[in-house]
Amino acid sequence: MKRELGIARCGLACCLCTENSQCGGCHSGQCSGTSWCENRRCSIEKGFSSCAECSENCRKGLLKKIKPYAFTLFVRRYGVDRLLDCLEANEKKGIVYHRTGITGDYDCFDDPEELIHFILTGTR
């Protein structure tokens, strides 16, 4: 885990991303999505460091997907540090963020609350 990369503006875990080893994370401006990411653009326009700071319960951009949406809800409730702690503990238990391509153990949920429980406990 590259904890220093943190959590993306949309809630995705840059700290666990294996997609691009040269990426410095969402907040570095080096992410491959900087030109098209609606969540990045919107949060910058509103002066927020992430979607979790916004009071709107929108589902635009990457928040249409369960994983970034649930991670954003988690940050609103528990904070970024707790999310990073849980992700790190889960990684040590063998829970994988990206198992094949960009799909991993956090991707097979239909309910954000079930995913939040999984993040907290590392169990289904």
Chimera marker file (.cmm) of the C-alpha trace (Angstrom):
<marker_set name="trace">
<marker id="1" x="0.000" y="0.000" z="0.000" r="1" g="1" b="0" radius="0.5"/>
<marker id="2" x="1.265" y="3.450" z="-0.929" r="1" g="1" b="0" radius="0.5"/>
<marker id="3" x="-0.532" y="5.320" z="1.851" r="1" g="1" b="0" radius="0.5"/>
<marker id="4" x="0.950" y="8.655" z="0.753" r="1" g="1" b="0" radius="0.5"/>
<marker id="5" x="-1.142" y="8.505" z="-2.455" r="1" g="1" b="0" radius="0.5"/>
<marker id="6" x="-4.284" y="8.567" z="-0.325" r="1" g="1" b="0" radius="0.5"/>
<marker id="7" x="-7.840" y="8.513" z="-1.607" r="1" g="1" b="0" radius="0.5"/>
<marker id="8" x="-8.943" y="10.093" z="-4.886" r="1" g="1" b="0" radius="0.5"/>
<marker id="9" x="-11.433" y="12.941" z="-5.013" r="1" g="1" b="0" radius="0.5"/>
<marker id="10" x="-14.145" y="10.451" z="-6.059" r="1" g="1" b="0" radius="0.5"/>
<marker id="11" x="-13.295" y="7.981" z="-3.288" r="1" g="1" b="0" radius="0.5"/>
<marker id="12" x="-11.207" y="5.479" z="-5.218" r="1" g="1" b="0" radius="0.5"/>
<marker id="13" x="-8.116" y="4.254" z="-3.392" r="1" g="1" b="0" radius="0.5"/>
<marker id="14" x="-5.090" y="5.684" z="-5.200" r="1" g="1" b="0" radius="0.5"/>
<marker id="15" x="-3.030" y="4.137" z="-2.397" r="1" g="1" b="0" radius="0.5"/>
<marker id="16" x="-3.918" y="0.636" z="-3.625" r="1" g="1" b="0" radius="0.5"/>
<marker id="17" x="-4.150" y="1.231" z="-7.366" r="1" g="1" b="0" radius="0.5"/>
<marker id="18" x="-1.936" y="-0.966" z="-9.497" r="1" g="1" b="0" radius="0.5"/>
<marker id="19" x="-3.090" y="0.464" z="-12.819" r="1" g="1" b="0" radius="0.5"/>
<marker id="20" x="-0.147" y="2.829" z="-13.320" r="1" g="1" b="0" radius="0.5"/>
<marker id="21" x="2.976" y="2.584" z="-11.175" r="1" g="1" b="0" radius="0.5"/>
<marker id="22" x="4.131" y="6.044" z="-12.328" r="1" g="1" b="0" radius="0.5"/>
<marker id="23" x="0.946" y="7.800" z="-11.171" r="1" g="1" b="0" radius="0.5"/>
<marker id="24" x="1.263" y="10.112" z="-8.186" r="1" g="1" b="0" radius="0.5"/>
<marker id="25" x="-2.440" y="9.827" z="-7.379" r="1" g="1" b="0" radius="0.5"/>
<marker id="26" x="-5.468" y="11.987" z="-8.012" r="1" g="1" b="0" radius="0.5"/>
<marker id="27" x="-4.267" y="14.955" z="-5.993" r="1" g="1" b="0" radius="0.5"/>
<marker id="28" x="-0.911" y="15.091" z="-7.797" r="1" g="1" b="0" radius="0.5"/>
<marker id="29" x="-2.473" y="15.899" z="-11.150" r="1" g="1" b="0" radius="0.5"/>
<marker id="30" x="-0.637" y="12.900" z="-12.640" r="1" g="1" b="0" radius="0.5"/>
<marker id="31" x="-3.682" y="10.648" z="-12.806" r="1" g="1" b="0" radius="0.5"/>
<marker id="32" x="-4.585" y="9.535" z="-16.325" r="1" g="1" b="0" radius="0.5"/>
<marker id="33" x="-8.141" y="10.738" z="-15.690" r="1" g="1" b="0" radius="0.5"/>
<marker id="34" x="-7.356" y="14.398" z="-15.007" r="1" g="1" b="0" radius="0.5"/>
<marker id="35" x="-8.711" y="15.517" z="-18.389" r="1" g="1" b="0" radius="0.5"/>
<marker id="36" x="-12.032" y="13.676" z="-18.250" r="1" g="1" b="0" radius="0.5"/>
<marker id="37" x="-12.838" y="13.058" z="-14.574" r="1" g="1" b="0" radius="0.5"/>
<marker id="38" x="-16.102" y="14.817" z="-13.757" r="1" g="1" b="0" radius="0.5"/>
<marker id="39" x="-15.641" y="14.308" z="-10.005" r="1" g="1" b="0" radius="0.5"/>
<marker id="40" x="-12.194" y="15.896" z="-10.065" r="1" g="1" b="0" radius="0.5"/>
<marker id="41" x="-13.438" y="18.901" z="-12.028" r="1" g="1" b="0" radius="0.5"/>
<marker id="42" x="-16.521" y="19.386" z="-9.851" r="1" g="1" b="0" radius="0.5"/>
<marker id="43" x="-14.703" y="19.104" z="-6.517" r="1" g="1" b="0" radius="0.5"/>
<marker id="44" x="-12.038" y="21.576" z="-7.667" r="1" g="1" b="0" radius="0.5"/>
<marker id="45" x="-14.724" y="24.019" z="-8.860" r="1" g="1" b="0" radius="0.5"/>
<marker id="46" x="-16.451" y="23.780" z="-5.473" r="1" g="1" b="0" radius="0.5"/>
<marker id="47" x="-13.174" y="24.152" z="-3.556" r="1" g="1" b="0" radius="0.5"/>
<marker id="48" x="-13.309" y="20.666" z="-2.033" r="1" g="1" b="0" radius="0.5"/>
<marker id="49" x="-10.443" y="18.202" z="-1.758" r="1" g="1" b="0" radius="0.5"/>
<marker id="50" x="-12.917" y="15.365" z="-2.406" r="1" g="1" b="0" radius="0.5"/>
<marker id="51" x="-16.549" y="14.559" z="-3.101" r="1" g="1" b="0" radius="0.5"/>
<marker id="52" x="-16.855" y="13.476" z="0.543" r="1" g="1" b="0" radius="0.5"/>
<marker id="53" x="-16.773" y="17.140" z="1.595" r="1" g="1" b="0" radius="0.5"/>
<marker id="54" x="-19.796" y="18.024" z="-0.552" r="1" g="1" b="0" radius="0.5"/>
<marker id="55" x="-23.239" y="18.042" z="1.067" r="1" g="1" b="0" radius="0.5"/>
<marker id="56" x="-24.948" y="16.913" z="-2.141" r="1" g="1" b="0" radius="0.5"/>
<marker id="57" x="-25.707" y="13.227" z="-2.470" r="1" g="1" b="0" radius="0.5"/>
<marker id="58" x="-24.943" y="13.118" z="-6.179" r="1" g="1" b="0" radius="0.5"/>
<marker id="59" x="-24.135" y="10.040" z="-8.217" r="1" g="1" b="0" radius="0.5"/>
<marker id="60" x="-22.393" y="11.671" z="-11.162" r="1" g="1" b="0" radius="0.5"/>
<marker id="61" x="-19.168" y="10.579" z="-12.766" r="1" g="1" b="0" radius="0.5"/>
<marker id="62" x="-17.437" y="7.726" z="-10.980" r="1" g="1" b="0" radius="0.5"/>
<marker id="63" x="-19.931" y="7.983" z="-8.106" r="1" g="1" b="0" radius="0.5"/>
<marker id="64" x="-22.363" y="6.065" z="-10.322" r="1" g="1" b="0" radius="0.5"/>
<marker id="65" x="-20.343" y="2.991" z="-9.344" r="1" g="1" b="0" radius="0.5"/>
<marker id="66" x="-20.776" y="1.325" z="-5.961" r="1" g="1" b="0" radius="0.5"/>
<marker id="67" x="-17.096" y="1.254" z="-4.918" r="1" g="1" b="0" radius="0.5"/>
<marker id="68" x="-16.255" y="4.975" z="-5.192" r="1" g="1" b="0" radius="0.5"/>
<marker id="69" x="-19.703" y="5.907" z="-3.877" r="1" g="1" b="0" radius="0.5"/>
<marker id="70" x="-19.353" y="3.646" z="-0.799" r="1" g="1" b="0" radius="0.5"/>
<marker id="71" x="-15.780" y="4.816" z="-0.187" r="1" g="1" b="0" radius="0.5"/>
<marker id="72" x="-17.024" y="8.432" z="-0.309" r="1" g="1" b="0" radius="0.5"/>
<marker id="73" x="-19.804" y="7.641" z="2.167" r="1" g="1" b="0" radius="0.5"/>
<marker id="74" x="-17.224" y="5.923" z="4.381" r="1" g="1" b="0" radius="0.5"/>
<marker id="75" x="-15.000" y="9.023" z="4.384" r="1" g="1" b="0" radius="0.5"/>
<marker id="76" x="-17.987" y="11.230" z="5.280" r="1" g="1" b="0" radius="0.5"/>
<marker id="77" x="-18.783" y="9.015" z="8.284" r="1" g="1" b="0" radius="0.5"/>
<marker id="78" x="-15.375" y="7.933" z="9.533" r="1" g="1" b="0" radius="0.5"/>
<marker id="79" x="-12.732" y="10.076" z="7.819" r="1" g="1" b="0" radius="0.5"/>
<marker id="80" x="-9.901" y="9.397" z="5.395" r="1" g="1" b="0" radius="0.5"/>
<marker id="81" x="-7.483" y="8.089" z="8.023" r="1" g="1" b="0" radius="0.5"/>
<marker id="82" x="-9.936" y="5.418" z="9.149" r="1" g="1" b="0" radius="0.5"/>
<marker id="83" x="-10.509" y="4.367" z="5.545" r="1" g="1" b="0" radius="0.5"/>
<marker id="84" x="-6.764" y="4.112" z="4.958" r="1" g="1" b="0" radius="0.5"/>
<marker id="85" x="-6.362" y="2.131" z="8.197" r="1" g="1" b="0" radius="0.5"/>
<marker id="86" x="-9.124" y="-0.292" z="7.186" r="1" g="1" b="0" radius="0.5"/>
<marker id="87" x="-7.789" y="-0.728" z="3.656" r="1" g="1" b="0" radius="0.5"/>
<marker id="88" x="-4.315" y="-1.408" z="5.022" r="1" g="1" b="0" radius="0.5"/>
<marker id="89" x="-5.637" y="-3.941" z="7.553" r="1" g="1" b="0" radius="0.5"/>
<marker id="90" x="-7.730" y="-5.613" z="4.863" r="1" g="1" b="0" radius="0.5"/>
<marker id="91" x="-4.748" y="-5.800" z="2.523" r="1" g="1" b="0" radius="0.5"/>
<marker id="92" x="-2.814" y="-7.626" z="5.264" r="1" g="1" b="0" radius="0.5"/>
<marker id="93" x="-5.748" y="-10.087" z="5.488" r="1" g="1" b="0" radius="0.5"/>
<marker id="94" x="-5.382" y="-10.800" z="1.767" r="1" g="1" b="0" radius="0.5"/>
<marker id="95" x="-8.204" y="-8.599" z="0.502" r="1" g="1" b="0" radius="0.5"/>
<marker id="96" x="-7.193" y="-7.311" z="-2.915" r="1" g="1" b="0" radius="0.5"/>
<marker id="97" x="-8.191" y="-3.945" z="-4.388" r="1" g="1" b="0" radius="0.5"/>
<marker id="98" x="-7.245" y="-4.867" z="-7.979" r="1" g="1" b="0" radius="0.5"/>
<marker id="99" x="-7.212" y="-8.597" z="-8.567" r="1" g="1" b="0" radius="0.5"/>
<marker id="100" x="-7.708" y="-8.717" z="-12.344" r="1" g="1" b="0" radius="0.5"/>
<marker id="101" x="-7.329" y="-5.475" z="-14.258" r="1" g="1" b="0" radius="0.5"/>
<marker id="102" x="-9.218" y="-2.950" z="-12.146" r="1" g="1" b="0" radius="0.5"/>
<marker id="103" x="-11.575" y="-5.458" z="-10.512" r="1" g="1" b="0" radius="0.5"/>
<marker id="104" x="-10.974" y="-6.769" z="-7.022" r="1" g="1" b="0" radius="0.5"/>
<marker id="105" x="-12.606" y="-7.847" z="-3.775" r="1" g="1" b="0" radius="0.5"/>
<marker id="106" x="-14.285" y="-4.472" z="-3.220" r="1" g="1" b="0" radius="0.5"/>
<marker id="107" x="-16.092" y="-4.623" z="-6.577" r="1" g="1" b="0" radius="0.5"/>
<marker id="108" x="-18.641" y="-7.412" z="-6.110" r="1" g="1" b="0" radius="0.5"/>
<marker id="109" x="-21.180" y="-5.465" z="-4.060" r="1" g="1" b="0" radius="0.5"/>
<marker id="110" x="-24.583" y="-4.107" z="-5.081" r="1" g="1" b="0" radius="0.5"/>
<marker id="111" x="-25.267" y="-2.230" z="-1.843" r="1" g="1" b="0" radius="0.5"/>
<marker id="112" x="-22.971" y="0.538" z="-0.583" r="1" g="1" b="0" radius="0.5"/>
<marker id="113" x="-23.820" y="-0.279" z="3.047" r="1" g="1" b="0" radius="0.5"/>
<marker id="114" x="-22.674" y="-3.889" z="2.586" r="1" g="1" b="0" radius="0.5"/>
<marker id="115" x="-19.416" y="-2.617" z="1.102" r="1" g="1" b="0" radius="0.5"/>
<marker id="116" x="-18.931" y="-0.201" z="4.016" r="1" g="1" b="0" radius="0.5"/>
<marker id="117" x="-19.392" y="-3.148" z="6.413" r="1" g="1" b="0" radius="0.5"/>
<marker id="118" x="-16.818" y="-5.112" z="4.396" r="1" g="1" b="0" radius="0.5"/>
<marker id="119" x="-14.344" y="-2.214" z="4.573" r="1" g="1" b="0" radius="0.5"/>
<marker id="120" x="-14.793" y="-1.994" z="8.350" r="1" g="1" b="0" radius="0.5"/>
<marker id="121" x="-14.612" y="-5.702" z="9.097" r="1" g="1" b="0" radius="0.5"/>
<marker id="122" x="-12.894" y="-7.387" z="6.184" r="1" g="1" b="0" radius="0.5"/>
<marker id="123" x="-15.671" y="-9.982" z="6.219" r="1" g="1" b="0" radius="0.5"/>
<marker id="124" x="-18.869" y="-10.485" z="4.246" r="1" g="1" b="0" radius="0.5"/>
<link id1="1" id2="2" r="1" g="1" b="0" radius="0.2"/>
<link id1="2" id2="3" r="1" g="1" b="0" radius="0.2"/>
<link id1="3" id2="4" r="1" g="1" b="0" radius="0.2"/>
<link id1="4" id2="5" r="1" g="1" b="0" radius="0.2"/>
<link id1="5" id2="6" r="1" g="1" b="0" radius="0.2"/>
<link id1="6" id2="7" r="1" g="1" b="0" radius="0.2"/>
<link id1="7" id2="8" r="1" g="1" b="0" radius="0.2"/>
<link id1="8" id2="9" r="1" g="1" b="0" radius="0.2"/>
<link id1="9" id2="10" r="1" g="1" b="0" radius="0.2"/>
<link id1="10" id2="11" r="1" g="1" b="0" radius="0.2"/>
<link id1="11" id2="12" r="1" g="1" b="0" radius="0.2"/>
<link id1="12" id2="13" r="1" g="1" b="0" radius="0.2"/>
<link id1="13" id2="14" r="1" g="1" b="0" radius="0.2"/>
<link id1="14" id2="15" r="1" g="1" b="0" radius="0.2"/>
<link id1="15" id2="16" r="1" g="1" b="0" radius="0.2"/>
<link id1="16" id2="17" r="1" g="1" b="0" radius="0.2"/>
<link id1="17" id2="18" r="1" g="1" b="0" radius="0.2"/>
<link id1="18" id2="19" r="1" g="1" b="0" radius="0.2"/>
<link id1="19" id2="20" r="1" g="1" b="0" radius="0.2"/>
<link id1="20" id2="21" r="1" g="1" b="0" radius="0.2"/>
<link id1="21" id2="22" r="1" g="1" b="0" radius="0.2"/>
<link id1="22" id2="23" r="1" g="1" b="0" radius="0.2"/>
<link id1="23" id2="24" r="1" g="1" b="0" radius="0.2"/>
<link id1="24" id2="25" r="1" g="1" b="0" radius="0.2"/>
<link id1="25" id2="26" r="1" g="1" b="0" radius="0.2"/>
<link id1="26" id2="27" r="1" g="1" b="0" radius="0.2"/>
<link id1="27" id2="28" r="1" g="1" b="0" radius="0.2"/>
<link id1="28" id2="29" r="1" g="1" b="0" radius="0.2"/>
<link id1="29" id2="30" r="1" g="1" b="0" radius="0.2"/>
<link id1="30" id2="31" r="1" g="1" b="0" radius="0.2"/>
<link id1="31" id2="32" r="1" g="1" b="0" radius="0.2"/>
<link id1="32" id2="33" r="1" g="1" b="0" radius="0.2"/>
<link id1="33" id2="34" r="1" g="1" b="0" radius="0.2"/>
<link id1="34" id2="35" r="1" g="1" b="0" radius="0.2"/>
<link id1="35" id2="36" r="1" g="1" b="0" radius="0.2"/>
<link id1="36" id2="37" r="1" g="1" b="0" radius="0.2"/>
<link id1="37" id2="38" r="1" g="1" b="0" radius="0.2"/>
<link id1="38" id2="39" r="1" g="1" b="0" radius="0.2"/>
<link id1="39" id2="40" r="1" g="1" b="0" radius="0.2"/>
<link id1="40" id2="41" r="1" g="1" b="0" radius="0.2"/>
<link id1="41" id2="42" r="1" g="1" b="0" radius="0.2"/>
<link id1="42" id2="43" r="1" g="1" b="0" radius="0.2"/>
<link id1="43" id2="44" r="1" g="1" b="0" radius="0.2"/>
<link id1="44" id2="45" r="1" g="1" b="0" radius="0.2"/>
<link id1="45" id2="46" r="1" g="1" b="0" radius="0.2"/>
<link id1="46" id2="47" r="1" g="1" b="0" radius="0.2"/>
<link id1="47" id2="48" r="1" g="1" b="0" radius="0.2"/>
<link id1="48" id2="49" r="1" g="1" b="0" radius="0.2"/>
<link id1="49" id2="50" r="1" g="1" b="0" radius="0.2"/>
<link id1="50" id2="51" r="1" g="1" b="0" radius="0.2"/>
<link id1="51" id2="52" r="1" g="1" b="0" radius="0.2"/>
<link id1="52" id2="53" r="1" g="1" b="0" radius="0.2"/>
<link id1="53" id2="54" r="1" g="1" b="0" radius="0.2"/>
<link id1="54" id2="55" r="1" g="1" b="0" radius="0.2"/>
<link id1="55" id2="56" r="1" g="1" b="0" radius="0.2"/>
<link id1="56" id2="57" r="1" g="1" b="0" radius="0.2"/>
<link id1="57" id2="58" r="1" g="1" b="0" radius="0.2"/>
<link id1="58" id2="59" r="1" g="1" b="0" radius="0.2"/>
<link id1="59" id2="60" r="1" g="1" b="0" radius="0.2"/>
<link id1="60" id2="61" r="1" g="1" b="0" radius="0.2"/>
<link id1="61" id2="62" r="1" g="1" b="0" radius="0.2"/>
<link id1="62" id2="63" r="1" g="1" b="0" radius="0.2"/>
<link id1="63" id2="64" r="1" g="1" b="0" radius="0.2"/>
<link id1="64" id2="65" r="1" g="1" b="0" radius="0.2"/>
<link id1="65" id2="66" r="1" g="1" b="0" radius="0.2"/>
<link id1="66" id2="67" r="1" g="1" b="0" radius="0.2"/>
<link id1="67" id2="68" r="1" g="1" b="0" radius="0.2"/>
<link id1="68" id2="69" r="1" g="1" b="0" radius="0.2"/>
<link id1="69" id2="70" r="1" g="1" b="0" radius="0.2"/>
<link id1="70" id2="71" r="1" g="1" b="0" radius="0.2"/>
<link id1="71" id2="72" r="1" g="1" b="0" radius="0.2"/>
<link id1="72" id2="73" r="1" g="1" b="0" radius="0.2"/>
<link id1="73" id2="74" r="1" g="1" b="0" radius="0.2"/>
<link id1="74" id2="75" r="1" g="1" b="0" radius="0.2"/>
<link id1="75" id2="76" r="1" g="1" b="0" radius="0.2"/>
<link id1="76" id2="77" r="1" g="1" b="0" radius="0.2"/>
<link id1="77" id2="78" r="1" g="1" b="0" radius="0.2"/>
<link id1="78" id2="79" r="1" g="1" b="0" radius="0.2"/>
<link id1="79" id2="80" r="1" g="1" b="0" radius="0.2"/>
<link id1="80" id2="81" r="1" g="1" b="0" radius="0.2"/>
<link id1="81" id2="82" r="1" g="1" b="0" radius="0.2"/>
<link id1="82" id2="83" r="1" g="1" b="0" radius="0.2"/>
<link id1="83" id2="84" r="1" g="1" b="0" radius="0.2"/>
<link id1="84" id2="85" r="1" g="1" b="0" radius="0.2"/>
<link id1="85" id2="86" r="1" g="1" b="0" radius="0.2"/>
<link id1="86" id2="87" r="1" g="1" b="0" radius="0.2"/>
<link id1="87" id2="88" r="1" g="1" b="0" radius="0.2"/>
<link id1="88" id2="89" r="1" g="1" b="0" radius="0.2"/>
<link id1="89" id2="90" r="1" g="1" b="0" radius="0.2"/>
<link id1="90" id2="91" r="1" g="1" b="0" radius="0.2"/>
<link id1="91" id2="92" r="1" g="1" b="0" radius="0.2"/>
<link id1="92" id2="93" r="1" g="1" b="0" radius="0.2"/>
<link id1="93" id2="94" r="1" g="1" b="0" radius="0.2"/>
<link id1="94" id2="95" r="1" g="1" b="0" radius="0.2"/>
<link id1="95" id2="96" r="1" g="1" b="0" radius="0.2"/>
<link id1="96" id2="97" r="1" g="1" b="0" radius="0.2"/>
<link id1="97" id2="98" r="1" g="1" b="0" radius="0.2"/>
<link id1="98" id2="99" r="1" g="1" b="0" radius="0.2"/>
<link id1="99" id2="100" r="1" g="1" b="0" radius="0.2"/>
<link id1="100" id2="101" r="1" g="1" b="0" radius="0.2"/>
<link id1="101" id2="102" r="1" g="1" b="0" radius="0.2"/>
<link id1="102" id2="103" r="1" g="1" b="0" radius="0.2"/>
<link id1="103" id2="104" r="1" g="1" b="0" radius="0.2"/>
<link id1="104" id2="105" r="1" g="1" b="0" radius="0.2"/>
<link id1="105" id2="106" r="1" g="1" b="0" radius="0.2"/>
<link id1="106" id2="107" r="1" g="1" b="0" radius="0.2"/>
<link id1="107" id2="108" r="1" g="1" b="0" radius="0.2"/>
<link id1="108" id2="109" r="1" g="1" b="0" radius="0.2"/>
<link id1="109" id2="110" r="1" g="1" b="0" radius="0.2"/>
<link id1="110" id2="111" r="1" g="1" b="0" radius="0.2"/>
<link id1="111" id2="112" r="1" g="1" b="0" radius="0.2"/>
<link id1="112" id2="113" r="1" g="1" b="0" radius="0.2"/>
<link id1="113" id2="114" r="1" g="1" b="0" radius="0.2"/>
<link id1="114" id2="115" r="1" g="1" b="0" radius="0.2"/>
<link id1="115" id2="116" r="1" g="1" b="0" radius="0.2"/>
<link id1="116" id2="117" r="1" g="1" b="0" radius="0.2"/>
<link id1="117" id2="118" r="1" g="1" b="0" radius="0.2"/>
<link id1="118" id2="119" r="1" g="1" b="0" radius="0.2"/>
<link id1="119" id2="120" r="1" g="1" b="0" radius="0.2"/>
<link id1="120" id2="121" r="1" g="1" b="0" radius="0.2"/>
<link id1="121" id2="122" r="1" g="1" b="0" radius="0.2"/>
<link id1="122" id2="123" r="1" g="1" b="0" radius="0.2"/>
<link id1="123" id2="124" r="1" g="1" b="0" radius="0.2"/>
</marker_set>
